[in-house]
Each structure stands twice: as structure tokens, then as C-alpha cells.
Amino acid sequence: MKKSHRPVTRVKNPEPKMGSSDWVIWAAWADRITFEDIEKKTGKTESEVIKIMRRSLKPSSFRLWRKRVNSQSIKHRKKFEYSRKLIRSKIKKEEYLD
């Protein structure tokens, strides 16, 4: 069998199989995947995801994740949409200033 010359791209944290608790943990750490998306794909609510994370992570990692989700992350659809509106309004203001 002939080897291909195409390089294999290795990802640091590849996406696990959908439906496993590993996928839920992976999706919870990802910034662009909201809790609503996780619920749509797996049927797990935000509180269930928090319970899975609490069970699976070390206490310090869980605290770090919760701090990240509550403060700067856009894990909720409303926060995500609000942040996008702010970015769009800043861009429009900069266009007027030029």
C-alpha cells in the first residue's frame, strides 16, 4: 500500500465521540459551544453538565472552569449574542469616526 504524502494534522485535544461523557466535558471546556448547544445535542441540561464536570474533574480544575464560565466565557446564548452586538456596535462607531 502506498503512503500518502499528505501530512497528518494532530490536534492537542481532538473531539471525542458524540454522546459520551468525554464529549460533554470537551464541549463544556470549549468556549464557542454554549450550554444550549450541548443540551440540543446530548439532552443534558446546564445543571447536569455541571454535575458531570464536578464528578470528572479535579477540584481545582472544576473551580477554574466554573470561574471561567461565570465571568468571561460566552457559554450562554444570551451572553454570546450580547457580546456580538457590542462588537458590531464598536465596528460601526469606528466607521463613522473615520
CYANA upper distance limits for C-alpha pairs under 8 A (distance plus 0.5 A):
 10 ARG  CA     14 PRO  CA      8.47
 15 GLU  CA     23 TRP  CA      7.45
 15 GLU  CA     26 TRP  CA      7.53
 16 PRO  CA     20 SER  CA      8.17
 16 PRO  CA     22 ASP  CA      6.82
 16 PRO  CA     23 TRP  CA      5.72
 16 PRO  CA     26 TRP  CA      7.94
 17 LYS  CA     22 ASP  CA      8.18
 17 LYS  CA     23 TRP  CA      6.66
 18 MET  CA     23 TRP  CA      6.17
 19 GLY  CA     23 TRP  CA      6.95
 19 GLY  CA     24 VAL  CA      8.07
 19 GLY  CA     42 THR  CA      6.67
 20 SER  CA     24 VAL  CA      7.31
 21 SER  CA     25 ILE  CA      6.82
 21 SER  CA     52 ILE  CA      8.07
 22 ASP  CA     26 TRP  CA      6.57
 23 TRP  CA     27 ALA  CA      6.47
 24 VAL  CA     28 ALA  CA      6.50
 24 VAL  CA     38 ILE  CA      7.67
 24 VAL  CA     42 THR  CA      8.44
 24 VAL  CA     49 VAL  CA      7.55
 25 ILE  CA     29 TRP  CA      6.82
 25 ILE  CA     49 VAL  CA      8.31
 25 ILE  CA     52 ILE  CA      8.08
 25 ILE  CA     53 MET  CA      6.94
 26 TRP  CA     30 ALA  CA      6.87
 27 ALA  CA     33 ILE  CA      6.56
 27 ALA  CA     38 ILE  CA      7.60
 28 ALA  CA     33 ILE  CA      7.63
 28 ALA  CA     34 THR  CA      8.31
 28 ALA  CA     35 PHE  CA      8.05
 28 ALA  CA     38 ILE  CA      8.45
 28 ALA  CA     49 VAL  CA      8.03
 29 TRP  CA     65 TRP  CA      7.79
 31 ASP  CA     73 SER  CA      6.75
 31 ASP  CA     74 ILE  CA      6.93
 31 ASP  CA     75 LYS  CA      6.93
 32 ARG  CA     74 ILE  CA      7.57
 32 ARG  CA     75 LYS  CA      7.59
 33 ILE  CA     37 ASP  CA      6.72
 33 ILE  CA     38 ILE  CA      7.60
 33 ILE  CA     75 LYS  CA      7.05
 34 THR  CA     38 ILE  CA      6.98
 34 THR  CA     74 ILE  CA      7.54
 34 THR  CA     75 LYS  CA      4.78
 34 THR  CA     76 HIS  CA      5.87
 34 THR  CA     77 ARG  CA      6.69
 35 PHE  CA     39 GLU  CA      6.64
 35 PHE  CA     45 THR  CA      7.83
 35 PHE  CA     46 GLU  CA      6.37
 35 PHE  CA     75 LYS  CA      6.32
 35 PHE  CA     76 HIS  CA      6.48
 35 PHE  CA     77 ARG  CA      8.18
 36 GLU  CA     40 LYS  CA      6.66
 36 GLU  CA     45 THR  CA      8.41
 36 GLU  CA     46 GLU  CA      8.46
 36 GLU  CA     76 HIS  CA      7.58
 36 GLU  CA     77 ARG  CA      7.40
 37 ASP  CA     41 LYS  CA      6.72
 38 ILE  CA     42 THR  CA      6.38
 38 ILE  CA     43 GLY  CA      7.70
 38 ILE  CA     44 LYS  CA      7.28
 38 ILE  CA     45 THR  CA      8.23
 39 GLU  CA     43 GLY  CA      4.97
 39 GLU  CA     44 LYS  CA      5.29
 39 GLU  CA     45 THR  CA      5.89
 39 GLU  CA     46 GLU  CA      7.96
 40 LYS  CA     44 LYS  CA      8.46
 44 LYS  CA     48 GLU  CA      6.23
 44 LYS  CA     49 VAL  CA      6.86
 45 THR  CA     49 VAL  CA      6.77
 46 GLU  CA     50 ILE  CA      6.74
 47 SER  CA     51 LYS  CA      6.77
 48 GLU  CA     52 ILE  CA      6.74
 49 VAL  CA     53 MET  CA      6.64
 50 ILE  CA     54 ARG  CA      6.55
 51 LYS  CA     55 ARG  CA      6.64
 52 ILE  CA     56 SER  CA      6.52
 53 MET  CA     57 LEU  CA      6.23
 53 MET  CA     62 PHE  CA      7.12
 54 ARG  CA     58 LYS  CA      8.19
 54 ARG  CA     59 PRO  CA      7.81
 54 ARG  CA     62 PHE  CA      6.47
 57 LEU  CA     61 SER  CA      6.43
 57 LEU  CA     62 PHE  CA      6.17
 58 LYS  CA     62 PHE  CA      6.62
 59 PRO  CA     63 ARG  CA      6.73
 60 SER  CA     64 LEU  CA      6.72
 61 SER  CA     65 TRP  CA      6.64
 62 PHE  CA     66 ARG  CA      6.63
 63 ARG  CA     67 LYS  CA      6.60
 64 LEU  CA     68 ARG  CA      6.68
 65 TRP  CA     69 VAL  CA      6.59
 66 ARG  CA     70 ASN  CA      6.52
 67 LYS  CA     71 SER  CA      6.52
 68 ARG  CA     72 GLN  CA      6.31
 68 ARG  CA     73 SER  CA      6.25
 69 VAL  CA     73 SER  CA      5.34
 69 VAL  CA     74 ILE  CA      7.65
 69 VAL  CA     75 LYS  CA      6.80
 74 ILE  CA     79 LYS  CA      6.05
 74 ILE  CA     80 PHE  CA      5.46
 75 LYS  CA     79 LYS  CA      7.86
 75 LYS  CA     80 PHE  CA      7.64
 76 HIS  CA     80 PHE  CA      6.74
 77 ARG  CA     81 GLU  CA      6.61
 78 LYS  CA     82 TYR  CA      6.54
 79 LYS  CA     83 SER  CA      6.58
 80 PHE  CA     84 ARG  CA      6.77
 81 GLU  CA     85 LYS  CA      6.78
 82 TYR  CA     86 LEU  CA      6.86
 83 SER  CA     87 ILE  CA      6.82
 84 ARG  CA     88 ARG  CA      6.70
 85 LYS  CA     89 SER  CA      6.62
 86 LEU  CA     90 LYS  CA      6.73
 87 ILE  CA     91 ILE  CA      6.80
 88 ARG  CA     92 LYS  CA      6.77
 89 SER  CA     93 LYS  CA      6.66
 90 LYS  CA     94 GLU  CA      6.72
 91 ILE  CA     95 GLU  CA      6.91
 92 LYS  CA     96 TYR  CA      7.06
 93 LYS  CA     97 LEU  CA      6.87
 94 GLU  CA     98 ASP  CA      7.05
